[in-house]
Amino acid sequence: MHIIVALMLITIIASLGSALVFIYRDQGQGKTRAVKALSLRVGLSFALFALLIASQRFGWVGERLM
């Protein structure tokens, strides 16, 4: 479970970085690539949130007190 969460976080950050590159390179001429990258980031963030909620609900991840 920890590996899945880490990979999703890395993918979210990579998508955000690629959107920044697309915005910088296109310089306002065509924003479709940046919009697609940001939409992917939002979708992945929602999926990660849903996965964490479901894993807590089904007992795949327990609560830990520090």
PDBQT receptor file of N, H, CA, C and O in Angstrom, charges set to zero:
ATOM      1  N   MET A   1       0.825  -1.190   0.000  1.00  0.00    +0.000 N 
ATOM      2  CA  MET A   1       0.000   0.000   0.000  1.00  0.00    +0.000 C 
ATOM      3  C   MET A   1       0.871   1.256   0.000  1.00  0.00    +0.000 C 
ATOM      4  O   MET A   1       0.561   2.239  -0.672  1.00  0.00    +0.000 OA
ATOM      5  N   HIS A   2       1.955   1.207   0.757  1.00  0.00    +0.000 N 
ATOM      6  H   HIS A   2       2.207   0.408   1.302  1.00  0.00    +0.000 HD
ATOM      7  CA  HIS A   2       2.832   2.365   0.822  1.00  0.00    +0.000 C 
ATOM      8  C   HIS A   2       3.485   2.651  -0.530  1.00  0.00    +0.000 C 
ATOM      9  O   HIS A   2       3.707   3.806  -0.892  1.00  0.00    +0.000 OA
ATOM     10  N   ILE A   3       3.783   1.602  -1.256  1.00  0.00    +0.000 N 
ATOM     11  H   ILE A   3       3.602   0.664  -0.962  1.00  0.00    +0.000 HD
ATOM     12  CA  ILE A   3       4.412   1.776  -2.565  1.00  0.00    +0.000 C 
ATOM     13  C   ILE A   3       3.432   2.405  -3.540  1.00  0.00    +0.000 C 
ATOM     14  O   ILE A   3       3.814   3.265  -4.333  1.00  0.00    +0.000 OA
ATOM     15  N   ILE A   4       2.177   1.987  -3.490  1.00  0.00    +0.000 N 
ATOM     16  H   ILE A   4       1.867   1.289  -2.845  1.00  0.00    +0.000 HD
ATOM     17  CA  ILE A   4       1.159   2.549  -4.381  1.00  0.00    +0.000 C 
ATOM     18  C   ILE A   4       0.969   4.032  -4.105  1.00  0.00    +0.000 C 
ATOM     19  O   ILE A   4       0.895   4.836  -5.035  1.00  0.00    +0.000 OA
ATOM     20  N   VAL A   5       0.890   4.393  -2.842  1.00  0.00    +0.000 N 
ATOM     21  H   VAL A   5       0.949   3.740  -2.087  1.00  0.00    +0.000 HD
ATOM     22  CA  VAL A   5       0.714   5.802  -2.476  1.00  0.00    +0.000 C 
ATOM     23  C   VAL A   5       1.925   6.621  -2.916  1.00  0.00    +0.000 C 
ATOM     24  O   VAL A   5       1.767   7.719  -3.449  1.00  0.00    +0.000 OA
ATOM     25  N   ALA A   6       3.116   6.105  -2.703  1.00  0.00    +0.000 N 
ATOM     26  H   ALA A   6       3.244   5.212  -2.270  1.00  0.00    +0.000 HD
ATOM     27  CA  ALA A   6       4.325   6.820  -3.100  1.00  0.00    +0.000 C 
ATOM     28  C   ALA A   6       4.385   6.995  -4.615  1.00  0.00    +0.000 C 
ATOM     29  O   ALA A   6       4.740   8.070  -5.100  1.00  0.00    +0.000 OA
ATOM     30  N   LEU A   7       4.043   5.955  -5.360  1.00  0.00    +0.000 N 
ATOM     31  H   LEU A   7       3.755   5.082  -4.966  1.00  0.00    +0.000 HD
ATOM     32  CA  LEU A   7       4.055   6.062  -6.823  1.00  0.00    +0.000 C 
ATOM     33  C   LEU A   7       3.013   7.052  -7.326  1.00  0.00    +0.000 C 
ATOM     34  O   LEU A   7       3.266   7.794  -8.275  1.00  0.00    +0.000 OA
ATOM     35  N   MET A   8       1.849   7.067  -6.697  1.00  0.00    +0.000 N 
ATOM     36  H   MET A   8       1.644   6.465  -5.926  1.00  0.00    +0.000 HD
ATOM     37  CA  MET A   8       0.828   8.043  -7.109  1.00  0.00    +0.000 C 
ATOM     38  C   MET A   8       1.265   9.468  -6.803  1.00  0.00    +0.000 C 
ATOM     39  O   MET A   8       1.026  10.373  -7.602  1.00  0.00    +0.000 OA
ATOM     40  N   LEU A   9       1.901   9.677  -5.660  1.00  0.00    +0.000 N 
ATOM     41  H   LEU A   9       2.095   8.942  -5.011  1.00  0.00    +0.000 HD
ATOM     42  CA  LEU A   9       2.399  11.016  -5.334  1.00  0.00    +0.000 C 
ATOM     43  C   LEU A   9       3.475  11.471  -6.319  1.00  0.00    +0.000 C 
ATOM     44  O   LEU A   9       3.492  12.631  -6.732  1.00  0.00    +0.000 OA
ATOM     45  N   ILE A  10       4.364  10.569  -6.690  1.00  0.00    +0.000 N 
ATOM     46  H   ILE A  10       4.351   9.627  -6.355  1.00  0.00    +0.000 HD
ATOM     47  CA  ILE A  10       5.397  10.903  -7.663  1.00  0.00    +0.000 C 
ATOM     48  C   ILE A  10       4.773  11.233  -9.017  1.00  0.00    +0.000 C 
ATOM     49  O   ILE A  10       5.214  12.161  -9.695  1.00  0.00    +0.000 OA
ATOM     50  N   THR A  11       3.745  10.474  -9.413  1.00  0.00    +0.000 N 
ATOM     51  H   THR A  11       3.387   9.720  -8.862  1.00  0.00    +0.000 HD
ATOM     52  CA  THR A  11       3.067  10.732 -10.679  1.00  0.00    +0.000 C 
ATOM     53  C   THR A  11       2.337  12.067 -10.648  1.00  0.00    +0.000 C 
ATOM     54  O   THR A  11       2.319  12.783 -11.649  1.00  0.00    +0.000 OA
ATOM     55  N   ILE A  12       1.739  12.409  -9.522  1.00  0.00    +0.000 N 
ATOM     56  H   ILE A  12       1.754  11.827  -8.709  1.00  0.00    +0.000 HD
ATOM     57  CA  ILE A  12       1.053  13.697  -9.381  1.00  0.00    +0.000 C 
ATOM     58  C   ILE A  12       2.048  14.843  -9.521  1.00  0.00    +0.000 C 
ATOM     59  O   ILE A  12       1.768  15.826 -10.206  1.00  0.00    +0.000 OA
ATOM     60  N   ILE A  13       3.194  14.726  -8.885  1.00  0.00    +0.000 N 
ATOM     61  H   ILE A  13       3.422  13.927  -8.328  1.00  0.00    +0.000 HD
ATOM     62  CA  ILE A  13       4.211  15.780  -8.969  1.00  0.00    +0.000 C 
ATOM     63  C   ILE A  13       4.778  15.876 -10.382  1.00  0.00    +0.000 C 
ATOM     64  O   ILE A  13       5.037  16.975 -10.873  1.00  0.00    +0.000 OA
ATOM     65  N   ALA A  14       4.972  14.727 -11.041  1.00  0.00    +0.000 N 
ATOM     66  H   ALA A  14       4.761  13.834 -10.642  1.00  0.00    +0.000 HD
ATOM     67  CA  ALA A  14       5.471  14.735 -12.418  1.00  0.00    +0.000 C 
ATOM     68  C   ALA A  14       4.464  15.393 -13.365  1.00  0.00    +0.000 C 
ATOM     69  O   ALA A  14       4.857  16.123 -14.276  1.00  0.00    +0.000 OA
ATOM     70  N   SER A  15       3.193  15.144 -13.160  1.00  0.00    +0.000 N 
ATOM     71  H   SER A  15       2.873  14.552 -12.420  1.00  0.00    +0.000 HD
ATOM     72  CA  SER A  15       2.165  15.762 -13.989  1.00  0.00    +0.000 C 
ATOM     73  C   SER A  15       2.133  17.275 -13.779  1.00  0.00    +0.000 C 
ATOM     74  O   SER A  15       1.962  18.034 -14.733  1.00  0.00    +0.000 OA
ATOM     75  N   LEU A  16       2.294  17.702 -12.557  1.00  0.00    +0.000 N 
ATOM     76  H   LEU A  16       2.432  17.086 -11.782  1.00  0.00    +0.000 HD
ATOM     77  CA  LEU A  16       2.339  19.132 -12.268  1.00  0.00    +0.000 C 
ATOM     78  C   LEU A  16       3.558  19.777 -12.918  1.00  0.00    +0.000 C 
ATOM     79  O   LEU A  16       3.467  20.878 -13.461  1.00  0.00    +0.000 OA
ATOM     80  N   GLY A  17       4.687  19.099 -12.862  1.00  0.00    +0.000 N 
ATOM     81  H   GLY A  17       4.761  18.205 -12.420  1.00  0.00    +0.000 HD
ATOM     82  CA  GLY A  17       5.899  19.618 -13.506  1.00  0.00    +0.000 C 
ATOM     83  C   GLY A  17       5.770  19.679 -15.020  1.00  0.00    +0.000 C 
ATOM     84  O   GLY A  17       6.227  20.635 -15.645  1.00  0.00    +0.000 OA
ATOM     85  N   SER A  18       5.148  18.661 -15.615  1.00  0.00    +0.000 N 
ATOM     86  H   SER A  18       4.777  17.884 -15.107  1.00  0.00    +0.000 HD
ATOM     87  CA  SER A  18       4.981  18.679 -17.067  1.00  0.00    +0.000 C 
ATOM     88  C   SER A  18       4.039  19.796 -17.491  1.00  0.00    +0.000 C 
ATOM     89  O   SER A  18       4.243  20.397 -18.546  1.00  0.00    +0.000 OA
ATOM     90  N   ALA A  19       3.018  20.089 -16.700  1.00  0.00    +0.000 N 
ATOM     91  H   ALA A  19       2.852  19.600 -15.843  1.00  0.00    +0.000 HD
ATOM     92  CA  ALA A  19       2.124  21.204 -17.012  1.00  0.00    +0.000 C 
ATOM     93  C   ALA A  19       2.886  22.525 -16.968  1.00  0.00    +0.000 C 
ATOM     94  O   ALA A  19       2.660  23.404 -17.799  1.00  0.00    +0.000 OA
ATOM     95  N   LEU A  20       3.775  22.661 -16.012  1.00  0.00    +0.000 N 
ATOM     96  H   LEU A  20       3.958  21.947 -15.337  1.00  0.00    +0.000 HD
ATOM     97  CA  LEU A  20       4.591  23.873 -15.936  1.00  0.00    +0.000 C 
ATOM     98  C   LEU A  20       5.474  24.014 -17.166  1.00  0.00    +0.000 C 
ATOM     99  O   LEU A  20       5.613  25.110 -17.709  1.00  0.00    +0.000 OA
ATOM    100  N   VAL A  21       6.069  22.918 -17.606  1.00  0.00    +0.000 N 
ATOM    101  H   VAL A  21       5.956  22.028 -17.165  1.00  0.00    +0.000 HD
ATOM    102  CA  VAL A  21       6.908  22.945 -18.805  1.00  0.00    +0.000 C 
ATOM    103  C   VAL A  21       6.075  23.298 -20.028  1.00  0.00    +0.000 C 
ATOM    104  O   VAL A  21       6.507  24.095 -20.861  1.00  0.00    +0.000 OA
ATOM    105  N   PHE A  22       4.890  22.716 -20.144  1.00  0.00    +0.000 N 
ATOM    106  H   PHE A  22       4.540  22.069 -19.467  1.00  0.00    +0.000 HD
ATOM    107  CA  PHE A  22       4.027  23.011 -21.287  1.00  0.00    +0.000 C 
ATOM    108  C   PHE A  22       3.602  24.476 -21.310  1.00  0.00    +0.000 C 
ATOM    109  O   PHE A  22       3.569  25.094 -22.374  1.00  0.00    +0.000 OA
ATOM    110  N   ILE A  23       3.281  25.031 -20.155  1.00  0.00    +0.000 N 
ATOM    111  H   ILE A  23       3.308  24.528 -19.291  1.00  0.00    +0.000 HD
ATOM    112  CA  ILE A  23       2.902  26.445 -20.084  1.00  0.00    +0.000 C 
ATOM    113  C   ILE A  23       4.082  27.328 -20.472  1.00  0.00    +0.000 C 
ATOM    114  O   ILE A  23       3.913  28.323 -21.177  1.00  0.00    +0.000 OA
ATOM    115  N   TYR A  24       5.255  26.969 -20.020  1.00  0.00    +0.000 N 
ATOM    116  H   TYR A  24       5.392  26.160 -19.447  1.00  0.00    +0.000 HD
ATOM    117  CA  TYR A  24       6.442  27.773 -20.314  1.00  0.00    +0.000 C 
ATOM    118  C   TYR A  24       6.807  27.701 -21.793  1.00  0.00    +0.000 C 
ATOM    119  O   TYR A  24       7.118  28.725 -22.401  1.00  0.00    +0.000 OA
ATOM    120  N   ARG A  25       6.773  26.500 -22.380  1.00  0.00    +0.000 N 
ATOM    121  H   ARG A  25       6.520  25.668 -21.886  1.00  0.00    +0.000 HD
ATOM    122  CA  ARG A  25       7.179  26.337 -23.774  1.00  0.00    +0.000 C 
ATOM    123  C   ARG A  25       6.158  26.873 -24.765  1.00  0.00    +0.000 C 
ATOM    124  O   ARG A  25       6.533  27.467 -25.776  1.00  0.00    +0.000 OA
ATOM    125  N   ASP A  26       4.872  26.674 -24.492  1.00  0.00    +0.000 N 
ATOM    126  H   ASP A  26       4.567  26.192 -23.671  1.00  0.00    +0.000 HD
ATOM    127  CA  ASP A  26       3.841  27.117 -25.427  1.00  0.00    +0.000 C 
ATOM    128  C   ASP A  26       3.640  28.618 -25.396  1.00  0.00    +0.000 C 
ATOM    129  O   ASP A  26       3.233  29.198 -26.403  1.00  0.00    +0.000 OA
ATOM    130  N   GLN A  27       3.907  29.253 -24.296  1.00  0.00    +0.000 N 
ATOM    131  H   GLN A  27       4.238  28.782 -23.479  1.00  0.00    +0.000 HD
ATOM    132  CA  GLN A  27       3.808  30.694 -24.084  1.00  0.00    +0.000 C 
ATOM    133  C   GLN A  27       2.451  31.237 -24.510  1.00  0.00    +0.000 C 
ATOM    134  O   GLN A  27       2.370  32.243 -25.215  1.00  0.00    +0.000 OA
ATOM    135  N   GLY A  28       1.395  30.572 -24.081  1.00  0.00    +0.000 N 
ATOM    136  H   GLY A  28       1.461  29.755 -23.509  1.00  0.00    +0.000 HD
ATOM    137  CA  GLY A  28       0.048  31.076 -24.277  1.00  0.00    +0.000 C 
ATOM    138  C   GLY A  28      -0.571  30.783 -25.623  1.00  0.00    +0.000 C 
ATOM    139  O   GLY A  28      -1.699  31.215 -25.864  1.00  0.00    +0.000 OA
ATOM    140  N   GLN A  29       0.096  30.076 -26.515  1.00  0.00    +0.000 N 
ATOM    141  H   GLN A  29       1.012  29.725 -26.319  1.00  0.00    +0.000 HD
ATOM    142  CA  GLN A  29      -0.452  29.836 -27.851  1.00  0.00    +0.000 C 
ATOM    143  C   GLN A  29      -1.412  28.657 -27.848  1.00  0.00    +0.000 C 
ATOM    144  O   GLN A  29      -2.495  28.756 -28.426  1.00  0.00    +0.000 OA
ATOM    145  N   GLY A  30      -1.067  27.589 -27.240  1.00  0.00    +0.000 N 
ATOM    146  H   GLY A  30      -0.188  27.509 -26.771  1.00  0.00    +0.000 HD
ATOM    147  CA  GLY A  30      -1.946  26.427 -27.177  1.00  0.00    +0.000 C 
ATOM    148  C   GLY A  30      -1.885  25.835 -25.789  1.00  0.00    +0.000 C 
ATOM    149  O   GLY A  30      -0.840  25.333 -25.376  1.00  0.00    +0.000 OA
ATOM    150  N   LYS A  31      -2.975  25.883 -25.068  1.00  0.00    +0.000 N 
ATOM    151  H   LYS A  31      -3.824  26.291 -25.403  1.00  0.00    +0.000 HD
ATOM    152  CA  LYS A  31      -2.955  25.458 -23.667  1.00  0.00    +0.000 C 
ATOM    153  C   LYS A  31      -3.549  24.071 -23.456  1.00  0.00    +0.000 C 
ATOM    154  O   LYS A  31      -3.764  23.652 -22.318  1.00  0.00    +0.000 OA
ATOM    155  N   THR A  32      -3.813  23.360 -24.542  1.00  0.00    +0.000 N 
ATOM    156  H   THR A  32      -3.638  23.700 -25.466  1.00  0.00    +0.000 HD
ATOM    157  CA  THR A  32      -4.480  22.069 -24.377  1.00  0.00    +0.000 C 
ATOM    158  C   THR A  32      -3.592  21.050 -23.672  1.00  0.00    +0.000 C 
ATOM    159  O   THR A  32      -4.084  20.252 -22.874  1.00  0.00    +0.000 OA
ATOM    160  N   ARG A  33      -2.295  21.064 -23.953  1.00  0.00    +0.000 N 
ATOM    161  H   ARG A  33      -1.895  21.712 -24.601  1.00  0.00    +0.000 HD
ATOM    162  CA  ARG A  33      -1.409  20.100 -23.282  1.00  0.00    +0.000 C 
ATOM    163  C   ARG A  33      -1.323  20.392 -21.791  1.00  0.00    +0.000 C 
ATOM    164  O   ARG A  33      -1.324  19.470 -20.975  1.00  0.00    +0.000 OA
ATOM    165  N   ALA A  34      -1.249  21.664 -21.435  1.00  0.00    +0.000 N 
ATOM    166  H   ALA A  34      -1.248  22.413 -22.098  1.00  0.00    +0.000 HD
ATOM    167  CA  ALA A  34      -1.179  22.029 -20.019  1.00  0.00    +0.000 C 
ATOM    168  C   ALA A  34      -2.484  21.682 -19.309  1.00  0.00    +0.000 C 
ATOM    169  O   ALA A  34      -2.470  21.205 -18.174  1.00  0.00    +0.000 OA
ATOM    170  N   VAL A  35      -3.606  21.920 -19.975  1.00  0.00    +0.000 N 
ATOM    171  H   VAL A  35      -3.617  22.308 -20.897  1.00  0.00    +0.000 HD
ATOM    172  CA  VAL A  35      -4.903  21.606 -19.368  1.00  0.00    +0.000 C 
ATOM    173  C   VAL A  35      -5.042  20.102 -19.168  1.00  0.00    +0.000 C 
ATOM    174  O   VAL A  35      -5.552  19.661 -18.138  1.00  0.00    +0.000 OA
ATOM    175  N   LYS A  36      -4.597  19.314 -20.136  1.00  0.00    +0.000 N 
ATOM    176  H   LYS A  36      -4.182  19.672 -20.972  1.00  0.00    +0.000 HD
ATOM    177  CA  LYS A  36      -4.664  17.857 -19.995  1.00  0.00    +0.000 C 
ATOM    178  C   LYS A  36      -3.785  17.379 -18.843  1.00  0.00    +0.000 C 
ATOM    179  O   LYS A  36      -4.186  16.499 -18.081  1.00  0.00    +0.000 OA
ATOM    180  N   ALA A  37      -2.597  17.949 -18.714  1.00  0.00    +0.000 N 
ATOM    181  H   ALA A  37      -2.271  18.664 -19.333  1.00  0.00    +0.000 HD
ATOM    182  CA  ALA A  37      -1.693  17.552 -17.627  1.00  0.00    +0.000 C 
ATOM    183  C   ALA A  37      -2.276  17.925 -16.270  1.00  0.00    +0.000 C 
ATOM    184  O   ALA A  37      -2.181  17.151 -15.318  1.00  0.00    +0.000 OA
ATOM    185  N   LEU A  38      -2.881  19.113 -16.177  1.00  0.00    +0.000 N 
ATOM    186  H   LEU A  38      -2.958  19.743 -16.950  1.00  0.00    +0.000 HD
ATOM    187  CA  LEU A  38      -3.479  19.519 -14.905  1.00  0.00    +0.000 C 
ATOM    188  C   LEU A  38      -4.731  18.708 -14.596  1.00  0.00    +0.000 C 
ATOM    189  O   LEU A  38      -5.007  18.409 -13.434  1.00  0.00    +0.000 OA
ATOM    190  N   SER A  39      -5.488  18.352 -15.626  1.00  0.00    +0.000 N 
ATOM    191  H   SER A  39      -5.264  18.595 -16.570  1.00  0.00    +0.000 HD
ATOM    192  CA  SER A  39      -6.664  17.498 -15.417  1.00  0.00    +0.000 C 
ATOM    193  C   SER A  39      -6.242  16.119 -14.924  1.00  0.00    +0.000 C 
ATOM    194  O   SER A  39      -6.898  15.537 -14.059  1.00  0.00    +0.000 OA
ATOM    195  N   LEU A  40      -5.155  15.600 -15.471  1.00  0.00    +0.000 N 
ATOM    196  H   LEU A  40      -4.622  16.073 -16.173  1.00  0.00    +0.000 HD
ATOM    197  CA  LEU A  40      -4.625  14.323 -15.006  1.00  0.00    +0.000 C 
ATOM    198  C   LEU A  40      -4.212  14.414 -13.542  1.00  0.00    +0.000 C 
ATOM    199  O   LEU A  40      -4.458  13.490 -12.767  1.00  0.00    +0.000 OA
ATOM    200  N   ARG A  41      -3.590  15.516 -13.165  1.00  0.00    +0.000 N 
ATOM    201  H   ARG A  41      -3.390  16.267 -13.795  1.00  0.00    +0.000 HD
ATOM    202  CA  ARG A  41      -3.175  15.705 -11.777  1.00  0.00    +0.000 C 
ATOM    203  C   ARG A  41      -4.367  15.736 -10.844  1.00  0.00    +0.000 C 
ATOM    204  O   ARG A  41      -4.335  15.129  -9.773  1.00  0.00    +0.000 OA
ATOM    205  N   VAL A  42      -5.418  16.435 -11.237  1.00  0.00    +0.000 N 
ATOM    206  H   VAL A  42      -5.445  16.927 -12.107  1.00  0.00    +0.000 HD
ATOM    207  CA  VAL A  42      -6.622  16.505 -10.396  1.00  0.00    +0.000 C 
ATOM    208  C   VAL A  42      -7.257  15.123 -10.267  1.00  0.00    +0.000 C 
ATOM    209  O   VAL A  42      -7.677  14.728  -9.180  1.00  0.00    +0.000 OA
ATOM    210  N   GLY A  43      -7.324  14.392 -11.375  1.00  0.00    +0.000 N 
ATOM    211  H   GLY A  43      -6.982  14.714 -12.258  1.00  0.00    +0.000 HD
ATOM    212  CA  GLY A  43      -7.894  13.046 -11.335  1.00  0.00    +0.000 C 
ATOM    213  C   GLY A  43      -7.090  12.097 -10.455  1.00  0.00    +0.000 C 
ATOM    214  O   GLY A  43      -7.656  11.316  -9.690  1.00  0.00    +0.000 OA
ATOM    215  N   LEU A  44      -5.771  12.171 -10.570  1.00  0.00    +0.000 N 
ATOM    216  H   LEU A  44      -5.311  12.806 -11.192  1.00  0.00    +0.000 HD
ATOM    217  CA  LEU A  44      -4.917  11.328  -9.739  1.00  0.00    +0.000 C 
ATOM    218  C   LEU A  44      -5.023  11.699  -8.262  1.00  0.00    +0.000 C 
ATOM    219  O   LEU A  44      -5.006  10.825  -7.396  1.00  0.00    +0.000 OA
ATOM    220  N   SER A  45      -5.132  12.982  -7.982  1.00  0.00    +0.000 N 
ATOM    221  H   SER A  45      -5.147  13.692  -8.686  1.00  0.00    +0.000 HD
ATOM    222  CA  SER A  45      -5.278  13.419  -6.592  1.00  0.00    +0.000 C 
ATOM    223  C   SER A  45      -6.593  12.914  -6.006  1.00  0.00    +0.000 C 
ATOM    224  O   SER A  45      -6.634  12.458  -4.864  1.00  0.00    +0.000 OA
ATOM    225  N   PHE A  46      -7.661  12.996  -6.788  1.00  0.00    +0.000 N 
ATOM    226  H   PHE A  46      -7.627  13.367  -7.716  1.00  0.00    +0.000 HD
ATOM    227  CA  PHE A  46      -8.954  12.485  -6.325  1.00  0.00    +0.000 C 
ATOM    228  C   PHE A  46      -8.891  10.975  -6.113  1.00  0.00    +0.000 C 
ATOM    229  O   PHE A  46      -9.410  10.464  -5.120  1.00  0.00    +0.000 OA
ATOM    230  N   ALA A  47      -8.258  10.263  -7.041  1.00  0.00    +0.000 N 
ATOM    231  H   ALA A  47      -7.836  10.679  -7.847  1.00  0.00    +0.000 HD
ATOM    232  CA  ALA A  47      -8.137   8.805  -6.912  1.00  0.00    +0.000 C 
ATOM    233  C   ALA A  47      -7.316   8.431  -5.683  1.00  0.00    +0.000 C 
ATOM    234  O   ALA A  47      -7.659   7.482  -4.979  1.00  0.00    +0.000 OA
ATOM    235  N   LEU A  48      -6.240   9.162  -5.419  1.00  0.00    +0.000 N 
ATOM    236  H   LEU A  48      -5.961   9.933  -5.992  1.00  0.00    +0.000 HD
ATOM    237  CA  LEU A  48      -5.423   8.892  -4.235  1.00  0.00    +0.000 C 
ATOM    238  C   LEU A  48      -6.209   9.132  -2.961  1.00  0.00    +0.000 C 
ATOM    239  O   LEU A  48      -6.127   8.345  -2.018  1.00  0.00    +0.000 OA
ATOM    240  N   PHE A  49      -6.969  10.212  -2.930  1.00  0.00    +0.000 N 
ATOM    241  H   PHE A  49      -7.036  10.851  -3.696  1.00  0.00    +0.000 HD
ATOM    242  CA  PHE A  49      -7.798  10.507  -1.760  1.00  0.00    +0.000 C 
ATOM    243  C   PHE A  49      -8.825   9.397  -1.543  1.00  0.00    +0.000 C 
ATOM    244  O   PHE A  49      -9.017   8.936  -0.418  1.00  0.00    +0.000 OA
ATOM    245  N   ALA A  50      -9.480   8.972  -2.617  1.00  0.00    +0.000 N 
ATOM    246  H   ALA A  50      -9.324   9.347  -3.531  1.00  0.00    +0.000 HD
ATOM    247  CA  ALA A  50     -10.478   7.900  -2.512  1.00  0.00    +0.000 C 
ATOM    248  C   ALA A  50      -9.825   6.596  -2.067  1.00  0.00    +0.000 C 
ATOM    249  O   ALA A  50     -10.396   5.858  -1.264  1.00  0.00    +0.000 OA
ATOM    250  N   LEU A  51      -8.638   6.310  -2.582  1.00  0.00    +0.000 N 
ATOM    251  H   LEU A  51      -8.175   6.909  -3.234  1.00  0.00    +0.000 HD
ATOM    252  CA  LEU A  51      -7.922   5.103  -2.175  1.00  0.00    +0.000 C 
ATOM    253  C   LEU A  51      -7.569   5.134  -0.692  1.00  0.00    +0.000 C 
ATOM    254  O   LEU A  51      -7.697   4.121  -0.005  1.00  0.00    +0.000 OA
ATOM    255  N   LEU A  52      -7.132   6.269  -0.198  1.00  0.00    +0.000 N 
ATOM    256  H   LEU A  52      -7.028   7.092  -0.756  1.00  0.00    +0.000 HD
ATOM    257  CA  LEU A  52      -6.788   6.378   1.221  1.00  0.00    +0.000 C 
ATOM    258  C   LEU A  52      -8.013   6.253   2.113  1.00  0.00    +0.000 C 
ATOM    259  O   LEU A  52      -7.953   5.628   3.172  1.00  0.00    +0.000 OA
ATOM    260  N   ILE A  53      -9.129   6.848   1.685  1.00  0.00    +0.000 N 
ATOM    261  H   ILE A  53      -9.177   7.356   0.825  1.00  0.00    +0.000 HD
ATOM    262  CA  ILE A  53     -10.363   6.726   2.460  1.00  0.00    +0.000 C 
ATOM    263  C   ILE A  53     -10.838   5.269   2.465  1.00  0.00    +0.000 C 
ATOM    264  O   ILE A  53     -11.226   4.746   3.510  1.00  0.00    +0.000 OA
ATOM    265  N   ALA A  54     -10.808   4.614   1.298  1.00  0.00    +0.000 N 
ATOM    266  H   ALA A  54     -10.493   5.038   0.449  1.00  0.00    +0.000 HD
ATOM    267  CA  ALA A  54     -11.245   3.219   1.204  1.00  0.00    +0.000 C 
ATOM    268  C   ALA A  54     -10.335   2.301   2.006  1.00  0.00    +0.000 C 
ATOM    269  O   ALA A  54     -10.812   1.373   2.660  1.00  0.00    +0.000 OA
ATOM    270  N   SER A  55      -9.031   2.548   1.962  1.00  0.00    +0.000 N 
ATOM    271  H   SER A  55      -8.644   3.302   1.431  1.00  0.00    +0.000 HD
ATOM    272  CA  SER A  55      -8.113   1.688   2.704  1.00  0.00    +0.000 C 
ATOM    273  C   SER A  55      -8.305   1.837   4.208  1.00  0.00    +0.000 C 
ATOM    274  O   SER A  55      -8.143   0.871   4.954  1.00  0.00    +0.000 OA
ATOM    275  N   GLN A  56      -8.645   3.028   4.652  1.00  0.00    +0.000 N 
ATOM    276  H   GLN A  56      -8.776   3.813   4.046  1.00  0.00    +0.000 HD
ATOM    277  CA  GLN A  56      -8.943   3.222   6.068  1.00  0.00    +0.000 C 
ATOM    278  C   GLN A  56     -10.245   2.518   6.441  1.00  0.00    +0.000 C 
ATOM    279  O   GLN A  56     -10.349   1.901   7.501  1.00  0.00    +0.000 OA
ATOM    280  N   ARG A  57     -11.226   2.618   5.563  1.00  0.00    +0.000 N 
ATOM    281  H   ARG A  57     -11.141   3.119   4.701  1.00  0.00    +0.000 HD
ATOM    282  CA  ARG A  57     -12.543   2.019   5.821  1.00  0.00    +0.000 C 
ATOM    283  C   ARG A  57     -12.469   0.495   5.861  1.00  0.00    +0.000 C 
ATOM    284  O   ARG A  57     -13.101  -0.130   6.712  1.00  0.00    +0.000 OA
ATOM    285  N   PHE A  58     -11.705  -0.110   4.952  1.00  0.00    +0.000 N 
ATOM    286  H   PHE A  58     -11.192   0.398   4.260  1.00  0.00    +0.000 HD
ATOM    287  CA  PHE A  58     -11.627  -1.563   4.882  1.00  0.00    +0.000 C 
ATOM    288  C   PHE A  58     -10.548  -2.153   5.788  1.00  0.00    +0.000 C 
ATOM    289  O   PHE A  58     -10.396  -3.372   5.858  1.00  0.00    +0.000 OA
ATOM    290  N   GLY A  59      -9.805  -1.303   6.475  1.00  0.00    +0.000 N 
ATOM    291  H   GLY A  59      -9.928  -0.312   6.419  1.00  0.00    +0.000 HD
ATOM    292  CA  GLY A  59      -8.826  -1.787   7.430  1.00  0.00    +0.000 C 
ATOM    293  C   GLY A  59      -7.487  -2.172   6.824  1.00  0.00    +0.000 C 
ATOM    294  O   GLY A  59      -6.686  -2.856   7.460  1.00  0.00    +0.000 OA
ATOM    295  N   TRP A  60      -7.243  -1.734   5.597  1.00  0.00    +0.000 N 
ATOM    296  H   TRP A  60      -7.894  -1.178   5.080  1.00  0.00    +0.000 HD
ATOM    297  CA  TRP A  60      -5.943  -2.029   4.969  1.00  0.00    +0.000 C 
ATOM    298  C   TRP A  60      -4.826  -1.217   5.599  1.00  0.00    +0.000 C 
ATOM    299  O   TRP A  60      -3.668  -1.633   5.603  1.00  0.00    +0.000 OA
ATOM    300  N   VAL A  61      -5.185  -0.050   6.134  1.00  0.00    +0.000 N 
ATOM    301  H   VAL A  61      -6.127   0.288   6.131  1.00  0.00    +0.000 HD
ATOM    302  CA  VAL A  61      -4.214   0.824   6.804  1.00  0.00    +0.000 C 
ATOM    303  C   VAL A  61      -4.814   1.148   8.162  1.00  0.00    +0.000 C 
ATOM    304  O   VAL A  61      -5.965   1.571   8.260  1.00  0.00    +0.000 OA
ATOM    305  N   GLY A  62      -4.027   0.947   9.204  1.00  0.00    +0.000 N 
ATOM    306  H   GLY A  62      -3.091   0.603   9.124  1.00  0.00    +0.000 HD
ATOM    307  CA  GLY A  62      -4.520   1.221  10.546  1.00  0.00    +0.000 C 
ATOM    308  C   GLY A  62      -4.061   2.572  11.035  1.00  0.00    +0.000 C 
ATOM    309  O   GLY A  62      -3.165   3.191  10.460  1.00  0.00    +0.000 OA
ATOM    310  N   GLU A  63      -4.684   3.020  12.098  1.00  0.00    +0.000 N 
ATOM    311  H   GLU A  63      -5.412   2.518  12.565  1.00  0.00    +0.000 HD
ATOM    312  CA  GLU A  63      -4.278   4.280  12.700  1.00  0.00    +0.000 C 
ATOM    313  C   GLU A  63      -3.036   4.059  13.549  1.00  0.00    +0.000 C 
ATOM    314  O   GLU A  63      -2.918   3.052  14.248  1.00  0.00    +0.000 OA
ATOM    315  N   ARG A  64      -2.130   4.992  13.482  1.00  0.00    +0.000 N 
ATOM    316  H   ARG A  64      -2.225   5.810  12.915  1.00  0.00    +0.000 HD
ATOM    317  CA  ARG A  64      -0.921   4.944  14.297  1.00  0.00    +0.000 C 
ATOM    318  C   ARG A  64      -0.807   6.214  15.100  1.00  0.00    +0.000 C 
ATOM    319  O   ARG A  64      -0.996   7.312  14.575  1.00  0.00    +0.000 OA
ATOM    320  N   LEU A  65      -0.504   6.069  16.346  1.00  0.00    +0.000 N 
ATOM    321  H   LEU A  65      -0.351   5.177  16.772  1.00  0.00    +0.000 HD
ATOM    322  CA  LEU A  65      -0.253   7.225  17.182  1.00  0.00    +0.000 C 
ATOM    323  C   LEU A  65       1.245   7.371  17.357  1.00  0.00    +0.000 C 
ATOM    324  O   LEU A  65       1.954   6.390  17.578  1.00  0.00    +0.000 OA
ATOM    325  N   MET A  66       1.715   8.584  17.259  1.00  0.00    +0.000 N 
ATOM    326  H   MET A  66       1.139   9.382  17.079  1.00  0.00    +0.000 HD
ATOM    327  CA  MET A  66       3.156   8.805  17.378  1.00  0.00    +0.000 C 
ATOM    328  C   MET A  66       3.565   8.865  18.811  1.00  0.00    +0.000 C 
ATOM    329  O   MET A  66       4.745   9.045  19.110  1.00  0.00    +0.000 OA
TER     330      MET A  66
